[in-house]
Amino acid sequence: MAPVAEQSTIPANGFSDMKSGGMPKRVLPTFASKLEERDYLKFRLAQAFRIFGNLGYNEGVAGHITVRDPLKPDCFWVNPFGLHFCLIQPSDLLLVDHGGRVLEESGPRRILNTAAYMIHSSIHVARPDVLCAAHTHSIHGKAFSTLGIHLDMLCQDTCAFFDDHVLYNQFNGVVLDPEEGKHIASALGNKKAAILQNHGLLVATDSIEATVFFFIAMEKACQVQLLADAAAAGRGRLAIKIAPEEALATYTTNGSAQAGWFQGLTEFGLLEAREGKAYTPTK
């Protein structure tokens, strides 16, 4: 159903009709206030962490997802340093400004991951269109990043990243320098994803759902290429790549922000079914 003006309405399905490419048209939820919108985004962000945790994307204290705050657009919500992804709830999240200050609206565990701030603040400043950015040290993304190459268009799903991902071909240690964060944001440019050489994957889009989906899809694309290249090498040949024209045509269907949002809904639906918990506005 469509949102109702001046009334808190978060559609169960989130869409109203179909558009070209077979993906439903996205309808943004409406809220009674910016505070309610903030509560919803925090709930969704905490869900995103638990989805990543269930997929094994955690690596000790490494990894972070951020969401721009609707009340203070020059601030973002992020996970507290040292809390496992699977344990994160909305009340745990930290509100951080672009100067690295942890604000009073934050949860009780006020320890900020410096690398999270350095990378994500630079992205949110450089890309006003980005609502949500994610970076973790997932296994296949991390392994693939050591090759120092872009993804090859080997299958339909990988085409979601056709001409829409970059390679940041430097590794300067843990990102503790503001300039390094700016370099990563600059390398990302207007693309939705980056391979950080010898480090891992980074995805940034205009919705939490799309960021979650495309991160999962990119991790799987790295896994596919590692497997395909190894299998092809064992046969003394190369994996067959999709031609650019077909890759572009496929990208127009499965690579848009809307396609990512719609496909991301499946991950949140699964989590809610397993946990028996969905967002309800605070009265």
N, C-alpha and C positions, 0 to 999 in steps of 0.2 A: 504494500500500500504506500501511497505517497505521503510525505510529511504534511502535517497541518500547521498552518501559519500561527505563530505566537502560542504554540502549545508544545509541550515536551513530547516528541514522537521519535522513537528509534525503531524504524521498520524492522520486522522480523526477518524479511528477506533482503532488504536494502536496495531493491531495484523495482522499476515500474514496468518497463517494456524492453523488447529486444532491439538490438541494433546490428548493423552489418558485422560480419565476422562471427556471429553466433554467440557473442557475449552480451548479457543483459546490460541495460543502461543503468549506470550507478545513480542513486539518489542519496544525497547526503542526509544524515539524520539532523533534525532540528532539536533545539534545546530551549528550556525555559529561561536559561541564563548562561553566561559564560562559566560560572562556577559548576553548573551541571555538565557542561561540555568538558571542563577540566576533569571532573570526576570520571566521566565516561572514558576519556583518553587514558587516564591513569589505570583504570580497570583493564582496558584493552592492552596497554603496554605491559602490565604485569602478566596478563595471559600470554603475550608474545614471549616473555622470558621463560615461562613454564613450557611452552611449546618447544623452544630451543633446548631447554633442559631435558625434556623427554626424548629429544632426538640425539642427545649426547654432544651438543655443541659447546658445552662448558669445558674449560681447561683451567682448573684451579681458580684463580681470581681474574683470569683474562676474559675479555669479551664484554660488549656493552651494546645496548640499544637505547636510542634517545627519541623523544617526541617533543616537538615545539609546544610551548604552553600557549593556550588561546588567550589567557588574560595578560600575560607578559611575553609577547612574541620574541623578545630578545633573551628569553630564558628557555631552558629545556629540562625535561624530566629524565632521570637516568638511574640505573641501579646503584645501590650503595656498594662500595668496595668490600669484597670478601663474603658476600652472601650468595649461596648457590642459586642458580637460575630457577630451579624447581621450587624453591621456597619463597620466591618473591611475591608479595602482595602489594596492592596499591598504596597502603599506608607505609611501606618501606621505602618508596621512591624518594629521590632527592631532586629538589628544584635548584638549578644552577644557572647563574647568569653568565654572560659572555666574558666576564672578567674572572670567572672561576670561583665566585663566591657561592657558598651553599646557603640558601635562603631559609627563612623561618618556616615556610610552608612544608619543609622537608620532613621526612620520617626521622625516627630517633637515632638510627645508625648513621651518623653524619660523617662518613669517611668517603671521600671522593677519589676515584681512580684517576690519577693525573693524565694517563694516556687517553682515557675516555674524553676528558675535557679538551685536551689538545686537538684530537682528531675531530670530535663532533662539533665543538664550538666553531671551528673553522668552516665546516660544511654548512652549518645552519646560517652563518653570516654570509657565506658566498652564494648560497642557494636558497633564496626566500621561498621557492616553490617546494622545498623539501619539508615534509612534516616529520618523517621518521627515517632514521639512519641506523644501520646495524653492522657490527663488525665482531666476528669471533674467530677463534683459532680452530675451526672445524677440521677434521682429519683430512678429507680429500682436497678441500680448498688449500689447506696448508701444504700438502704434498705437491699439488699442481703448481703452487706459487713458486716452488723451487726451480721450475723449468724456465721461468722468465719468458713465457710466451702467452699470446692471447688464446682464447678458446677457438678451436676449429668447429665449423658448423657440420657436425657429424650426424645429428638427428633432429627431428622436428622440435623437440623440447629445447635444445640448445639454441635454436634459431631465435628464441626470445631475447637473446643477447647479441644478435647480429648488428654490428656497428653501434652497439649501445653498451659497451664496456671498454675499459682502458686497462693498461698495464702500468703500474707504478714501479719502475725497474730500479728501485734503490732500496737498500735496507740499512738504516742508520741506528739500529738498536731499538729499545723500547722508546716509544714516542713521548718524550718528556720535554721537548723543545717546541715552543709555539710555532717557530718557523717550519718545522717538519709537518705539523698539522696543516699549515697553510699550503705547503707543497703538495700534500695529498689532496686537499680540496681543489687546488689548481689543476692537478692532473686529472681528477674526476671530471672537471668541466661540467658540461650539461648532460653527461651520461648517467645511467642509473646504477652502474656497478663498476667495481675496480678489483683487479687482482693486485694485491700488495706483495711484491716479490719477497720470498723467504719469510712471509708473515701470515697471510690469510686473505679472506674475502671481505669486501665492503659493499653494501647496497644502500641506496638512498632514494626514496620515492615520496609521493604526495599522500600516502596512506600507510597506516600500520600494517594493514592486510597485505598490500602489494609488496612492502618491504620484506615481510615474513615469507611470502610465497617466493619471491624472486631470490631471496637468500637460499632457501631450500633448493630451488631449481638450479641455482648456480653451483651449489655444493654437489648436486647430483650430476650436473654437466661435467664437472671436474672428474668425478668418479668414472663416468662413461668414457671420457677421453683417455684417462689413465688405463682403463681396461682395454679399450679398443686399440690403442697404440701398442700395448704389450702383446695383445693377441695377434695383431697384424705383423709385428716384428717377428713373432715366432713362426709366421708363415712366409717370411721374407718379402713382405709387401707393405703398402701403406693403407691406412683406413680410408675409405671413400668419403670425400667431402661433398656436401650439398652445394650446388652452384649458387653464386651470389643472387641471381634473379629469383630462384626458388626460395632461398633463405630470406630475402627481403619480403617476398609475398607471405611467407609463413610468419615472419616477425609482425606484420601488420595485424595478424589475428591474435597471436599469443604473446606479443612483447609489449603491448601498451600498458599504461598504468591501470586502465580499466580492467584489462585482462588479468593483471596481477592481483588487483583488488578482489575480483570475483573468485579467482582460484584460491586466494588466501582465505576466503570465508570458510572453505572446507576444513582447514586446520583449526580454526576457532570453533566451528561447529562440533568437531570431534572432541576437542578439549572440554567444551561445555557438557557434552553428553557423558564423558567420563567423570567429570567432577560434579555434575549435577548443579552447576552454578552459572548463571548468566547475569548480565548487568541489569540492575533495577535502580531507577532514579531515587535518590535520597529524598524523603518527604520533608 
